[in-house]
Amino acid sequence: MRSRLTQAWQRRGLLATSLWPISLLYTCLVAVRRTFYRLGWLTSWKAPVPVLVVGNVVAGGVGKTPVVMALLDHLKAQGWRPGVVSRGYARTTRGGGQASHDCREVLANSAASEVGDEPLLIAQRTRCPVFVAAKRADAVRALLLRHPQVDLIVCDDGLQHLALARDVEICVFDERGVGNGWLLPAGPLRESWPRHNEPALVLHTGPARFAGFQAQRRLASHAVRADGSQVPLVDLKTQTLIAVAAIGHPERFFDMLRQQGLVLAQTHALPDHDDFHSFFNSCLSSIDKGYTVICTEKDAVKLWPLFPQAVAVPLVMSLPADFLAAVDQALTSLSSAHGHQTA
């Protein structure tokens, strides 16, 4: 049903149209909520350092996490000392409603089930402080208390999490664009787009559908083993490969592998953020030793503890120079107010 709905969101056909009345109700609720925040009836917490949110208005994965990691590399090169906050989607440690248990730091050796796969990947790849909490403000407070040197917060997702005030917003799109332009459940949008009087930097990770900056994504020329060693992709061309992916659009990953000349004997598309336990018990535990299991970096943080023989292929995200310049310009006016000096 989910796949059928995703396809229906690309046009205003019978299924989407039948859901449109419900979409109108959702649209009203979103508008009322934003109005309450704008009028001050609901309040946003303002952090003592600048906050940059990287999010999306389209349901499903659009490649935010690779964007966040590439952006963190750039920000560090500019002299910022960034920290990252996230909800930690699909983690099991939600604290039973107690914020003190819900908020935690993501360490390099954290379990993905406790902190979320994407925050764990960010922490491992970037070495930036990362905290997760259902309430992002709690994560920011805890992060700044533990790491007082941090002078910029990057929020991975949370474009609609208005309880945390933000200084810069980056909205990421993929090749789907805005789909049929309707809000959930008749369309893929979480909020109306384009916005009015609330500017955000727009970045596309797929072919551009409308105005915005264009990022380039590609697979690295190597895969990574659990011990950190690398194996060139060219060496995998002669191996029998089983590709697995638990991401928003697994076929993209499979297609990118094939474009590198790799022959996939099997492909297994799992639900986004799947923990791999069922798949390991049903398939990987009895896999032929002559097969090589290949996955994404995001999946590797969950798969390696179960199946350390797997190799992961990093996704390289290249952010355009004009986009990075726009981010720098947006942050420049904030740096003096917060006492930051860029490189």
N, C-alpha and C positions, 0 to 999 in steps of 0.2 A: 504493500500500500504506500509506503514511504517513497519508493522509487516512482510509482505512478504519480504521486502528488508532486514530486520534484519536477517531473516532466510536464505536468499540467501547469506549473508555475511559469513556464516559458511562453505561454500564449493565453489568450482569453477565450478558452474553449468552454465546453459544456461543464466539465468538473469545476474549473475555476469560477465560472459564472454562478454555479449553484452555491458556492461557498461565499460569494460576494456579500450577501446580507450580514453574515457573521463578521466578515472583514470590516464592514462599516462600524460595527460595535467596537471592534478592537481598535480601529482608527480613532474613534471618539475617546476611548480610554487612554490611549497614548497621548492624544492632544490635551486632555484634561490634566493628566499627570505632569506634562511639561509646563502647562500653564500654572499649576500649583507651585512648581519650583521657581518659575519666572516671577511670580507674585510674592514669593517668600513664605507661602503657606506651608510648603515643605522646604527644608533647608539643606544646603549642600555644605559639607565640611571643607574648609580651605586649608590645605597643607602649608607648612612654613617654607616649602621649596616648590619650584615649578613642577607641574604635573602634565605629562604628555600621554594622551590616550591613543592607543592603536586599536581600532575596532572595525566593525562592519555593520551594515544595515541589512544585509542579505543573510537569511538563515543558512547554516551550514558552513563548512570550512572554505576559506578564500585564500589561505596562505598567510595568515597574520603572523604566526610564530616565526617563520623565516624572515619576514620583514622586521620583526622586533629584534631578532639577533643581528641582522645586518645594520640596523639603525643603532644598536648599542655599540657596535664596533666603531661606527662613525662618531658617535657622541663622545666616546672615550678618547678618540684621536683628537677631538676638538677641546679636550681638557675637562670635560664634565666627568663627574663621579656618579654614574647612574645606579639606581636600584630599581627593582622590578616588583610589581605586585600583580596578583592574579586571583581569580576565584578558585582555581585548581579544579577544573571541571572533571566530574566522574570519580573524584577521590572518595574514599570511604570514611574519612575522618571529618565529619561535619559537626561533631561536638554535641549532638543532642540539644542544640539551641543555646549552648553556653559558648559565648564568643571567645572566652579564654582558651577553650579547648579547640575551637575552630581555627584559630589563627596560629600559624607555625612557620618557621623558617625552612626553606628548601635547601638542603645540603647536597653535596655531590653524591653522597652515599644514601640519600633518602630513598624510600620505596615509592615507586610511582603510584601505588594504590593509596598512599597516605597524603601525597602532595599534588598528584596529577602528572600526566606524562609530559605535557608541554612545559609547565614550570620547571620540572626536573631537567628536561633537555636544555632549557635556557640557562639554568644554573651551571650545568656541566660544560656547556659550550662557551659561555661568555665569562664565567667566573664573577659575575655581578651578584650582589646580594639579592635574594628573591624571597618574598614572603607571600603566603596564600591565606585568604580569609574570605568568607561569604560576604562580609562587609569590607570593601576595599579600604575604607578609612582606618579600620582596625589594623589592616596589613601595613598601611603607611606608617601609622604611629609606632607599631612594633619594629618595623624596619629602621626607622630613624633613631629609635632608642638604642637598638643593637648596633647600628652602623651610623654614627653621627656624622661621618665624613661625607655621606651621600648628599649631593646637592641638586639632584634631579630625579624625579620618579617617572618611570615608564610603566603605564598600566596596560598589560596584555589583555585585550578585550575590555569590555565595560563601557562602550560608547553610550549605551542606554542606562548605565548605572549612575544616575544623576546625583546620588547622595555624596559622591566625591567630586568636588569642583575641579575643573581642568583648565589649563592655560592654552594648550594646543591640542587639536584633534586631528587624527589621521584616519580616514575612512578607506578601507581596502576593498577592492572589487576583483573578481576573477572574470573569466570569459562569459559568464552568465549575465553580467551587467546587473540591471535591476529586474530582469525577467519580464513579467507582464506588467510590472509597475504597480501591482496591488499589494496591500498589506496582508499579513497572515490572517486566516488560513487560505485565502483565495490567491495569494501570491507569496513571494519569498521575503517581502520587506518587513522588517521589525519596526520601522518608522517611515513616515513619508519622506520621499526623496525626489527632487532636491529639496533641501531645507530652505527656509526663508530667514534671513537675518542671523543665521548661525553658521558662519563659514567653517569649513573643514578642508584640510588638504586631502585631495583624492588621489589614490594610487591604484593602478591596475596591475594585477599579476598575470593577466591573460590579455588577449587582443583587446585594445581599447574600444569601448562602445560609445563613450562620450568624453567630454573634456576632463583632463586629469593628467597625471604623470604616469609614464609607462615603465614598469620594472621588468627586468629580464630574469627568468629563472631557468636553471639547468642543473643536471646532475653533475656532481664532482666526477673527476676522472678516476676515482678510486673508491673502494669500499673499505669499511673499517671493521676490524674484529673486536671482540669483547675486551681484549687486552690492550686495545689502542693501536695495534699495528695496522698497517694498510696493505691492501691488495689491489693492484691496478685492475680496472674493469676489463681491460683487454685480456687479462689472464682468466677471466670468468667466461669468456666466449666459448671455450671448449668444455665447460662443465655443465652437468645436468642441473638446472636451476629450478627451484620452487619459490615463487615470489608470493609473499604475504603482505597485506597492508590493512591496517585498521584506521584509516583516515577518512576524511570527508568524501573524497572522490578517488578511490583506489585505482580505477582504470587509468587515471592520469599517470600514476607512478609506473604501472605496468607498461604503458605506451612509451614512457621515457626510457625505460630499460631496453625495450625493443629497438628504439631509435639509436641506442648505443651499440647495437649489433648483438645483444644478448638474446639467447634462445630460451624461452620460458617453457619448461615441460609442464608446469602446473601454475595456476594462479589462484589465490584464495583471497577474496575480498570479504573482510570482516567489518562489523559495525564500527563506526568511529569511536575511538577510545576503548575498544575492547581490551580486556585484561589478558587474553591469550590462554587462559587456563583451560577452557573447554577445548580450544583448538589443539593445544599441546597434548591433552589427554586422548583426544580422538585421532590425531594425525601425527604430530611431531614425535611423540614418544616412541613410535615404532618405525620412524622414517629410515629408509635405506641409507647407509653411511656413504654411499656413492653420490648422494644428492647434496646440493648446496642450497641452504635456505637464505634468501635475500629479502631484506625489508628496508623500511625507512628508518631514519635516525629516531624519529618520534616513537616508532614501534619498538626499536631496539631496547629502550630503557625498561620496557616491560618483558620483552622476549628473552633477552640475554640471561636474566636470572633463571629462566626455565630451560632455555636452549642456547647455551653459550657458543655453540658452533655456528650460529647464524652470523651473517655479515650484513652491515647496514651501509646504505649509500647516502651520503649527505646531499642535501639540496642547497645549491649555491644561488643566493638571491642578490642580484646586482641592482642597486638603487641608482636612478639617474642623477647626474650632477645637479640639474636644476631643481629636482625635488629636495636634495640634501641642502642646497642653498636656501630654499624656501623654509625648511625646518630651522636652519641656523638663523635666518632673519627673524623668524617668529620667536626664537628663544633669546635673541640679542636684547630685545626690549625688556625681557624679564631678568636678564643676568645682573644688570646694575641694581635693580630693586632688591634682588636677593643676595647681592654682594659676591657674585660669581665673576671670575675673569676667564674668558675663553682663551685657548691657545692661539 
